[in-house]
């Protein structure tokens, strides 16, 4: 997240956005770790797990897009 991005959101939203940013960075790091582990172990994760995460992230993006267009 760009620091100047916070200039254009409400004070109420700032801690929520900052928390979401932190969680997303953690999710990215965890996804990288999952990939590393799968490569190291030579064992893929189940495709249905990937689909489940994609559904979750699509939901997040949908809500953020709606929030950007109110």
C-alpha positions as CSV (number, residue, x, y, z in Angstrom):
1,X,0.0,0.0,0.0
2,X,1.3,3.4,-0.9
3,X,1.6,5.7,2.1
4,X,-0.2,8.6,0.3
5,X,-3.1,6.2,-0.3
6,X,-4.2,6.8,3.3
7,X,-4.6,10.6,2.6
8,X,-7.9,9.9,0.8
9,X,-9.7,7.6,3.3
10,X,-11.6,8.5,6.4
11,X,-10.2,8.3,9.8
12,X,-12.6,5.5,10.6
13,X,-11.2,3.5,7.7
14,X,-7.5,4.0,8.4
15,X,-7.0,1.3,11.0
16,X,-9.2,-1.1,9.1
17,X,-7.2,-0.5,5.9
18,X,-3.9,-0.7,7.7
19,X,-5.0,-4.0,9.3
20,X,-6.1,-5.4,5.9
21,X,-2.8,-4.4,4.4
22,X,-0.9,-6.2,7.2
23,X,-3.0,-9.3,6.8
24,X,-2.6,-9.3,3.0
25,X,1.2,-9.0,3.3
26,X,1.1,-11.9,5.8
27,X,-1.0,-13.9,3.3
28,X,1.5,-13.3,0.5
29,X,4.4,-14.4,2.8
30,X,2.4,-17.5,3.7
31,X,1.6,-18.3,0.1
32,X,5.3,-18.1,-0.7
33,X,6.0,-20.5,2.1
34,X,3.4,-22.9,0.9
35,X,5.1,-22.9,-2.5
36,X,8.5,-23.3,-1.1
37,X,7.3,-26.3,1.0
38,X,5.5,-27.9,-1.9
39,X,8.7,-27.6,-4.0
40,X,10.9,-28.8,-1.2
41,X,8.7,-31.8,-0.4
42,X,7.7,-32.5,-4.0
43,X,4.1,-32.7,-2.8
44,X,1.5,-30.4,-4.4
45,X,-1.3,-28.9,-2.3
46,X,-4.9,-30.1,-3.2
47,X,-6.4,-28.1,-6.1
48,X,-9.7,-27.8,-4.2
49,X,-7.7,-25.9,-1.5
50,X,-6.5,-23.5,-4.1
51,X,-10.1,-23.0,-5.4
52,X,-11.3,-22.3,-1.8
53,X,-8.6,-19.6,-1.3
54,X,-9.4,-18.1,-4.7
55,X,-13.1,-17.9,-3.8
56,X,-12.1,-16.1,-0.6
57,X,-9.9,-13.6,-2.4
58,X,-12.4,-13.0,-5.1
59,X,-14.9,-12.1,-2.3
60,X,-12.4,-9.7,-0.8
61,X,-11.7,-8.0,-4.1
62,X,-15.4,-7.7,-4.8
63,X,-16.0,-6.0,-1.5
64,X,-13.1,-3.6,-2.0
65,X,-14.2,-2.7,-5.5
66,X,-17.7,-2.0,-4.2
67,X,-16.2,0.1,-1.4
68,X,-14.2,2.0,-4.0
69,X,-17.4,2.8,-6.0
70,X,-19.8,4.0,-3.3
